[in-house]
Amino acid sequence: MAAVRTERRIHRVYVTRNTEYHVRAGVCVGVRDLRDNTWCEVHPALGRTLEGVMRYENQGVRPVDDEPRVGDAIYFRSGERDLVTSRVQRIERPKLEVVRAYPA
């Protein structure tokens, strides 16, 4: 019987068409604009909790309380003005030097 392993890595990068959303333990800690490869100092997702996803299916789109998958749109809750991203194209693990470069 195989041992069940707990996921210990807390950083993920959700890549959409124009943006990378860097998430640490469910909170957005960095947003990078892919058009010019710069960190966004101000963005509605920064500091917000990843609350779920909008899943695209044959019948349309529905909110799902689940981990994002390729093809989903990410839902960040802000309390005032929530944010739904464009569809996720890739999910990656950031390199250590990228984690260290996150804006303060």
GROMACS elastic network, one bead per residue, 0.5 to 0.9 nm:
[ bonds ]
;  ai    aj funct       b0    kb
    5     8     6  0.88033   500
    7    10     6  0.79318   500
    9    12     6  0.82203   500
    9    24     6  0.89847   500
    9    25     6  0.86084   500
    9    93     6  0.85693   500
   10    23     6  0.79053   500
   10    24     6  0.53864   500
   10    26     6  0.79837   500
   11    22     6  0.71468   500
   11    23     6  0.56384   500
   11    25     6  0.65260   500
   11    26     6  0.84444   500
   11    92     6  0.88622   500
   11    93     6  0.63797   500
   11    94     6  0.68086   500
   11    99     6  0.81385   500
   12    21     6  0.81680   500
   12    22     6  0.59410   500
   12    23     6  0.53012   500
   12    24     6  0.66542   500
   12    25     6  0.84688   500
   12    26     6  0.88322   500
   12    91     6  0.69368   500
   12    92     6  0.58746   500
   12    94     6  0.64756   500
   13    20     6  0.62983   500
   13    21     6  0.55279   500
   13    23     6  0.62036   500
   13    24     6  0.89402   500
   13    90     6  0.81328   500
   13    91     6  0.56714   500
   13    92     6  0.50093   500
   13    93     6  0.59114   500
   13    94     6  0.63602   500
   14    19     6  0.82792   500
   14    20     6  0.56674   500
   14    21     6  0.50882   500
   14    22     6  0.65689   500
   14    23     6  0.78479   500
   14    68     6  0.83534   500
   14    70     6  0.87365   500
   14    74     6  0.85697   500
   14    88     6  0.61876   500
   14    89     6  0.76628   500
   14    90     6  0.61608   500
   14    92     6  0.66113   500
   14    93     6  0.89547   500
   15    18     6  0.77886   500
   15    19     6  0.59788   500
   15    21     6  0.64058   500
   15    22     6  0.87235   500
   15    87     6  0.85111   500
   15    88     6  0.55848   500
   15    89     6  0.56490   500
   15    90     6  0.51320   500
   15    91     6  0.61709   500
   15    92     6  0.77770   500
   16    19     6  0.52576   500
   16    20     6  0.62576   500
   16    21     6  0.80912   500
   16    73     6  0.86441   500
   16    85     6  0.76282   500
   16    86     6  0.61260   500
   16    87     6  0.58361   500
   16    89     6  0.52392   500
   16    90     6  0.71301   500
   17    20     6  0.84933   500
   17    34     6  0.80666   500
   17    86     6  0.72044   500
   17    87     6  0.75414   500
   17    88     6  0.75771   500
   17    89     6  0.68826   500
   18    32     6  0.86644   500
   18    33     6  0.61660   500
   18    34     6  0.51657   500
   18    35     6  0.63063   500
   18    86     6  0.88028   500
   19    31     6  0.69155   500
   19    32     6  0.57203   500
   19    34     6  0.52927   500
   19    35     6  0.79903   500
   19    37     6  0.89849   500
   20    30     6  0.80852   500
   20    31     6  0.56482   500
   20    32     6  0.50700   500
   20    33     6  0.65870   500
   20    34     6  0.69000   500
   21    28     6  0.66284   500
   21    29     6  0.79604   500
   21    30     6  0.61812   500
   21    32     6  0.67631   500
   21    45     6  0.80666   500
   21    46     6  0.87935   500
   22    27     6  0.83348   500
   22    28     6  0.56908   500
   22    29     6  0.57769   500
   22    31     6  0.60280   500
   22    32     6  0.80215   500
   22    94     6  0.80731   500
   22    99     6  0.87200   500
   22   102     6  0.85427   500
   23    26     6  0.57653   500
   23    27     6  0.52239   500
   23    29     6  0.56329   500
   23    30     6  0.70694   500
   23    31     6  0.89390   500
   23    49     6  0.87368   500
   23    50     6  0.80620   500
   24    27     6  0.53234   500
   24    28     6  0.63582   500
   24    29     6  0.63832   500
   25    28     6  0.85043   500
   25    49     6  0.89889   500
   26    48     6  0.85106   500
   26    49     6  0.57380   500
   26    50     6  0.54057   500
   26    51     6  0.80528   500
   27    45     6  0.87634   500
   27    46     6  0.79143   500
   27    47     6  0.60355   500
   27    48     6  0.55782   500
   27    50     6  0.59632   500
   27    76     6  0.88510   500
   28    31     6  0.75884   500
   28    45     6  0.61805   500
   28    46     6  0.51808   500
   28    47     6  0.52662   500
   28    48     6  0.56173   500
   28    49     6  0.64267   500
   28    50     6  0.71373   500
   28    76     6  0.85066   500
   29    45     6  0.84572   500
   29    46     6  0.57857   500
   29    47     6  0.59287   500
   29    48     6  0.82337   500
   29   102     6  0.70441   500
   29   103     6  0.76637   500
   29   104     6  0.86034   500
   30    39     6  0.70311   500
   30    40     6  0.74344   500
   30    41     6  0.85078   500
   30    43     6  0.89592   500
   30    45     6  0.84128   500
   30    46     6  0.62894   500
   30    47     6  0.83355   500
   30   102     6  0.59245   500
   30   103     6  0.65181   500
   31    38     6  0.85239   500
   31    39     6  0.57710   500
   31    40     6  0.55325   500
   31    41     6  0.80762   500
   31    42     6  0.87175   500
   31    43     6  0.72453   500
   31    45     6  0.76445   500
   31    46     6  0.70012   500
   31   102     6  0.87854   500
   31   103     6  0.89720   500
   32    35     6  0.89434   500
   32    36     6  0.86757   500
   32    37     6  0.62395   500
   32    38     6  0.54691   500
   32    40     6  0.57220   500
   33    36     6  0.60794   500
   33    37     6  0.53174   500
   33    38     6  0.54619   500
   33    39     6  0.62877   500
   33    40     6  0.67190   500
   34    38     6  0.71826   500
   35    38     6  0.81366   500
   39    42     6  0.89530   500
   39   102     6  0.81093   500
   39   103     6  0.73377   500
   40    43     6  0.62734   500
   40    46     6  0.88890   500
   40   103     6  0.85696   500
   41    46     6  0.86123   500
   41   103     6  0.75333   500
   42    45     6  0.87284   500
   42    46     6  0.73120   500
   43    46     6  0.56519   500
   44    47     6  0.82790   500
   44    48     6  0.77588   500
   44    76     6  0.85601   500
   44    78     6  0.77541   500
   44    81     6  0.81576   500
   44    82     6  0.80308   500
   44    83     6  0.69566   500
   45    48     6  0.53305   500
   45    49     6  0.80370   500
   45    50     6  0.86522   500
   45    76     6  0.62547   500
   45    77     6  0.81556   500
   45    78     6  0.77995   500
   45    82     6  0.85053   500
   45    83     6  0.68324   500
   46    49     6  0.86577   500
   47    78     6  0.86971   500
   48    51     6  0.87706   500
   48    76     6  0.59840   500
   48    77     6  0.61865   500
   48    78     6  0.59304   500
   49    75     6  0.86013   500
   49    76     6  0.56676   500
   49    77     6  0.60797   500
   49    78     6  0.76632   500
   50    53     6  0.82807   500
   50    74     6  0.71262   500
   50    75     6  0.60145   500
   50    77     6  0.68365   500
   51    65     6  0.71139   500
   51    66     6  0.85122   500
   51    74     6  0.80022   500
   51    75     6  0.57414   500
   51    76     6  0.55840   500
   51    77     6  0.62042   500
   52    63     6  0.71959   500
   52    64     6  0.59016   500
   52    66     6  0.56587   500
   52    67     6  0.67845   500
   52    68     6  0.71692   500
   52    73     6  0.87682   500
   52    74     6  0.63196   500
   52    75     6  0.52905   500
   52    76     6  0.73759   500
   52    77     6  0.89776   500
   53    62     6  0.83286   500
   53    63     6  0.58120   500
   53    64     6  0.53511   500
   53    65     6  0.64808   500
   53    66     6  0.66081   500
   53    67     6  0.73135   500
   53    68     6  0.59388   500
   53    69     6  0.85169   500
   53    72     6  0.61287   500
   53    73     6  0.55234   500
   53    75     6  0.51674   500
   53    76     6  0.86167   500
   53    84     6  0.81717   500
   54    61     6  0.62165   500
   54    62     6  0.54742   500
   54    64     6  0.60351   500
   54    65     6  0.87878   500
   54    68     6  0.86315   500
   54    72     6  0.57074   500
   54    73     6  0.50327   500
   54    74     6  0.63563   500
   54    75     6  0.68411   500
   54    84     6  0.78579   500
   54    87     6  0.88084   500
   55    60     6  0.82994   500
   55    61     6  0.54820   500
   55    62     6  0.54346   500
   55    63     6  0.61932   500
   55    64     6  0.65196   500
   55    68     6  0.86041   500
   55    69     6  0.85999   500
   55    71     6  0.73919   500
   55    73     6  0.66508   500
   55    74     6  0.88609   500
   56    59     6  0.80447   500
   56    60     6  0.58127   500
   56    62     6  0.67539   500
   56    71     6  0.70990   500
   56    72     6  0.63652   500
   56    73     6  0.81791   500
   56    87     6  0.89982   500
   57    60     6  0.52148   500
   57    61     6  0.59813   500
   57    62     6  0.77998   500
   58    61     6  0.82444   500
   59    62     6  0.88328   500
   63    75     6  0.86559   500
   64    67     6  0.86542   500
   66    69     6  0.87407   500
   68    71     6  0.83897   500
   68    72     6  0.60937   500
   68    73     6  0.75440   500
   68    74     6  0.66284   500
   68    88     6  0.79308   500
   68    91     6  0.85154   500
   69    72     6  0.56060   500
   69    73     6  0.85204   500
   69    88     6  0.71232   500
   69    89     6  0.87361   500
   69    90     6  0.83036   500
   69    91     6  0.75700   500
   70    73     6  0.85088   500
   70    87     6  0.73638   500
   70    88     6  0.50593   500
   70    89     6  0.54232   500
   70    90     6  0.58734   500
   70    91     6  0.69571   500
   71    86     6  0.89520   500
   71    87     6  0.51991   500
   71    88     6  0.52174   500
   71    89     6  0.62747   500
   71    90     6  0.85533   500
   72    85     6  0.88718   500
   72    86     6  0.80174   500
   72    87     6  0.51242   500
   72    88     6  0.55955   500
   72    89     6  0.84619   500
   73    84     6  0.62656   500
   73    85     6  0.52731   500
   73    86     6  0.53545   500
   73    88     6  0.59327   500
   74    83     6  0.80020   500
   74    84     6  0.55559   500
   74    85     6  0.53307   500
   74    86     6  0.74908   500
   74    87     6  0.74262   500
   74    88     6  0.74932   500
   75    82     6  0.74142   500
   75    83     6  0.58116   500
   75    85     6  0.67243   500
   76    82     6  0.59240   500
   76    83     6  0.51225   500
   76    84     6  0.64103   500
   76    85     6  0.83209   500
   77    80     6  0.81823   500
   77    81     6  0.74425   500
   77    83     6  0.64851   500
   77    84     6  0.87639   500
   78    81     6  0.57067   500
   78    82     6  0.50834   500
   78    83     6  0.75289   500
   79    82     6  0.66156   500
   85    88     6  0.79670   500
   88    91     6  0.73694   500
   94    97     6  0.81142   500
   94    98     6  0.60192   500
   94    99     6  0.64498   500
   95    98     6  0.52961   500
   95    99     6  0.64947   500
   95   100     6  0.88701   500
   96    99     6  0.50703   500
   96   100     6  0.62798   500
   96   101     6  0.86815   500
   97   100     6  0.50794   500
   97   101     6  0.62616   500
   98   102     6  0.65894   500
   99   102     6  0.55031   500
  100   103     6  0.85818   500
  101   104     6  0.86086   500
